[in-house]
Amino acid sequence: MIKSALVTGGSGTLGQAVIQLLHSYNFKVISVGRNKPFAVPTGCLHLVCDFLNETDLSRICTEIKQLDPIDCAVFCAGIDSRIGGIDFNPQVFQRAMQVNCIAHLLLLRALREQVRRVKPLRLVVPSSNVLDKTDPNSLVYATSKIALEEGIRCFVAEDANTMSALILRLPFLGVLMAELAESNVLIRQQAVLVGYETPQLKEAIVRIEDFLVRDVSEIDTFKIISL
C-alpha cells in the first residue's frame, strides 16, 4: 500500500529536502502552503494555502478531513524574525504565532479528525535554532515554535494511540529561512537552494528518515531531540 505524507514549508530548503526524501520512499506527498515547491516530484499534490488567511485555513482543513488518512506529516513551514526584547513588536509576534503555531495546530486537528483514520499519525516538527542562548534576536520565532511544541505535546497526551510526534530542535542549518516577518509584510530573504546540503541539513534528514520509516513498536509517542 502506498503511504501518504503531508508537508508544510515545501518551498523552503528543508521542506524541499523532506519532500525528496519522502518521494524516495514512494510516499504520495501532499504539500500545503502559499508557495509551490520548486522541484515537485511526479505525483506530488500541492494545496495552496496562506496560513495568515483564516478562510484559506478553514478550507484546507475541511479538504484534509475528507482525504484518505495521511500516514505522516512534517511541519517545516515557519517565518523568521530578527526581533529581540528591546524592539519587540506585537504585530510581528502575531504573524509569527499564526504561521508557526496556530495554523499548524489547526492542520494537526484536521489530520486527527480524518474520516476512516485507523492507523496512528506520525508527526515531525523540525525547528531551527530555537534554543540558541547566544541569539537574543530569536525571541519571536523561538516563542512561537515552543508554543507549537507544547500544543503538540497536549495533542499526544489526549490520546497517544492516535499519533506519535518527534520534535527536532536543530542548530542553524547553514541557510537562511526563506521568509522574514516584519510589521506588515513577509520579506523573501533568498531563493531556495534546491539540492543544497550542509552537514546540519544532512543530519536533520537522517533523523527525520529514521523516525518515519522505523517500525511503530520502536518509536516513542512524544520525543524531543536537540541536535
N, C-alpha and C positions, 0 to 999 in steps of 0.2 A: 504493500500500500504506500502511495506517495504521501509523504508528510508535508505539512504546510507551515509557514513561518511568517509572522508579521514583523516588519522592521520600520521604525521611525528614524528620521535623520539619514535616509539613504543617499541624500545628495552631499553628505559630508564625507570626509576622508575615512573615518572609522566605519560609518554606516555602509559606505561602498565596499569596504573590505569584508564586512559581515555578510553582505548580500552575495559576494563572490564565494565566500566560504559555504554558505547555505546551498548555493547553486551547485557547488562541487559535490554535495551530498544528495543531490537530486530533490531538494526541498522545492515545493511550489512557493515562491516568495511573493508576499503582498507588501508593497511599500506604501507607507502613509506619510504624507507631508505636503508642504506647499510646492516644493521643487522636485521634479522627477530626477531620479538617479542618472548620472552622466553615462554610465556604461551598464545598460539594463540587459541582463541575461534573457535568453529566449524563454518565454512563458511567464516572465515576471509581470505582475499586475500592479499598477500604480494608482492609488486612490488620492485624489487631490484634496487637501485639507489644510486650511490656515488655522493653526492652533490658537490664534488670537481671536478667531471668529466663532462665537458661540453657535451660530446657525450651522456653520460648517461642521463643527464638532458633533453636534446633535445628529446631523445627517449621517456622518461617517459611523458613529456609534450604532445607529439603527441598522446600517448596512452590515456592519461586522456581526451583529447579533444574528443575522439571517444567513450568514455564510456557514459552510460546513465547519465543524470545530477545528480551530487552529491549534497545532501541536505546541508551538513555542513562539515567543515574542522577544525581540531585542530592542530596547528603548534607547536609541542612540541620539535622538534629537535633543538639542539644547541650545540656548543662546547665552553667550558670554556677556560679561560687563566688567569693565575695569574700575569699578567704583568701590571705594572703601568707606569707612565710617565717617570721615571728615566731610566728604562730598556726597553722602548718601542721598538718593533721590527716590521718593516713593513711586513715581511713575515708572522708573526703570525697574524697580523691585517688583511691581505688579505685573509688568510684562514678562519678566523672567519667571516669576512664580506661575503665571498662567501657562507658559510654554513648557517649562522644565518639570513642573509638578502637576498642576490641576488637569491639564489636557491628558497627561499620561495616566492619571488615576481614573479618568473617565473612560479611556480606551481599555484599561485593565478591567474595569467593571463590565464593559460590553463583552470582553472576551470571556469573563466568568459566566456571563448570562447567555452565552450562545446556546441556541436550541440544539438538542441532540448531543450536547457535550457529555462524554463518558470518561475519557482519559484526562488525567491532570495536565494542567498547562505548565510549561517550563518558561520562566521569565529571566532574562538577563538585563541588568541595568548598569552599564558602564558609565562612570563619571570621571572626568579628567581633573586632577589637581584639586580635589575637594578639600582635603585636609592639610594643605601645604601651609604650615605655620609661618613660613617666611614671606608669604604673599598676602599682605593686608587688603589688596585690591580685589580679592575674590569674594568679598562679603556677599554680594547679591547672588552670584552664581552658586556659591557653596551653600548658602542658606536654603535656596530653593531646591537644590539637589538633596540635601539632608532631609528636607520635608518630604520629598518623594520617597526616600528610603524608608522613613517611618511609616508613611502611608502604606507602602507595600508590606512592611512587617505586620501591620494590622490586618491587611487582607489575608495574609497567610495564617495569622493567629485565629481568624474566624473559622477557617476550615482548611487544615493542612492537607486534606485528602484531595483537594481540587487544584492545588498548584504548588510549585516549588520555585524559589527565587534565589538568584545569585546576584549580589551587589558587588560590583567590581570597581574599586577605587583605584584609579590609575594615576601615575605621575604625569607630568606634562608629556604628551605624546610626540613632541618634536615638530608638530604642525599646529598652526593657529586654528581655533574654532572658526567656522565659516562665517558666522554672523555675530555681530556685536550690538547689544541693545543700548540705545541712547534714549533721551527723554520721550521722543515720539516716533522714532524710526528704527528700522533694523538696517545696519550697515554691513554690506558684504565685504569681508576683510580680504578674501582671496578666492581664487579659483580652486576647486577641489583637485587634489593631485591624485588622479587615478593610477593605481598600481604603485604609488609611493609608499615606501616602507621605512620605518625606523625600528630600532631594537624594541622600543616601548610598544609600538603598534603590533609588532610580531608577537610579543608576549601576551598582549591583550587578546589577540585572535586565538592563540593556543588555549588560553583559559576558557574562552567562550566555546570553542570547539569541544573541549573536554566535557563541559557541563551539558551541552546539547546532545551529544551522542552517547554519553555513558548510560548504562542500564539504570532504570529508575530506582532499583534497590540500593544503588551505590551513591546516591546523591542526598544531600541534606535538604530539608524543606525550606530553610532560610539560612543563607550563609553570606558573610561579608568577607571579602578578600581585599586587602590593601597591598598593592604592588610597590 
